[in-house]
């Protein structure tokens, strides 16, 4: 899938999520998502694929832990 097509699909997914709809149609195909979390995962995956296609390197994520003794 080329970069422009992925960006168009990402826009369609985001618009569907913000509208509260769990089915997306593009190129004559319809995809139904069972929950908002499935749709969110599809968006995150597509964003990663777009980043990889645009830059040639995968998107990095940082995880950290914060702790406090309540002082």
C-alpha positions, 0 to 999 in steps of 0.5 A, spaced: 500 500 500 502 506 498 503 512 502 498 516 500 493 511 500 495 509 507 494 517 509 487 517 506 485 510 510 488 513 516 483 519 515 477 515 514 479 511 520 480 517 524 473 520 522 469 514 523 472 514 530 470 521 532 463 520 529 462 514 533 461 509 528 465 503 527 465 501 520 469 504 515 468 504 507 473 505 502 475 503 495 468 499 495 470 495 501 467 496 508 470 494 515 466 493 521 470 494 528 467 490 534 469 496 539 472 502 539 479 499 542 479 495 535 479 501 531 484 505 536 489 499 535 488 499 527 489 507 527 495 506 531 498 500 527 496 505 521 500 511 524 506 506 525 506 504 518 506 511 515 511 513 519 515 507 517 514 508 510 515 516 510 522 515 514 524 508 513 525 507 520 519 504 525 516 509 530 520 509 537 516 509 543 518 510 550 516 507 556 517 510 563 515 509 570 514 514 575 514 513 583 513 518 589 513 517 596 507 522 597 512 527 600 
